[in-house]
Amino acid sequence: MDKARILEELKRNPKKIRFKRLCTVAEAFGFRFKGGRGSHRIYVRDGIDEMLNFQNVSGKVKPYQVKQLIKIIEKYNLLKEDERDV
């Protein structure tokens, strides 16, 4: 699945995104796992000041965390950046 479709999937239903899926998507957009404690995982990316903090709640993430990732992808044009790299 290409990144544009993945982004649409996130936008379509942020309430049903699984924790592992969101972690995989963040890594696909260039974020790297920095650490975390307990049910939390923190992701960072060079050139982006914001950190992503995902919380595993019964295998899912909270919808606001999905929206944070979407906002960062759009704010920094990460989808367009990826197209230039191809």
N, C-alpha and C positions, 0 to 999 in steps of 0.2 A: 504494500500500500504506500503510495507516495505521500509526502508530507502535507500537501494541500488537503488531501482526503482525511488524513489524520486530524488536522486542525478542524475541519468541518465536523468530524465525529465528536470532538471535544465540545465544540460550540452547540451542537445539536442537543446533547443531553449530559450536562456536567454532573448531574446527580447520580448517574449510573457508572461512572468511571472507576475501574478497579485500581487499587494502590499500585500493584506491579505494572499495570499498563501505563499509568501516568509517569512512573519512574523511567520506564523504557522510552516513552515519548520525549521526556526531558533530555535524556541522553542522546536521542536521535537528533535533537536540535542543538547539540553541542554542549550541554550542561554536564558537569562531572559531579559525582558523589563526593561530598566533602566530609560528611560524618553525620552523626545523630545519636540520640539516646532514646532508649525505649522504643516507642512506636513511631518516632519521628526520623525523617531522613532529610538532609540539607543538600541542595544542589547549587552550584555556582558556575559561572561562565566568565572567561576572560573578557574584559571590556564592558561588562554589565555589572553595575553596582548592586542591584537587587539580588537577594538570595531567595531561593525557593525552599519552603519548608513544608514537606508533605507529612501528613499524619495518617497512619494506618488505623482505620476504625472498622473492625470486622471485615477486613479485606478491601474496603473502599476508602476513597479520600473525600474530604469535605468539598462541596461544590465551589466554595470561594477559592480554594486552592487551585482547582482546575481553571477558574477564571483568571487567577493571577498569572498562571503560565500563558494563557491565551493573550493576556494584556502585554506581557513582556515580548512574546513572539511578534505581536503586531507593532509594538512601540519601537523595537529595534530592527524591524523588517527582516527577521531571521528566515522567513520563507523566501524572500527575494534574494537574500544573501546566499542561500543554498543553491538557488537557480544559477547564480553567477559562477559558483564553484564547479558546476558540471561541465 
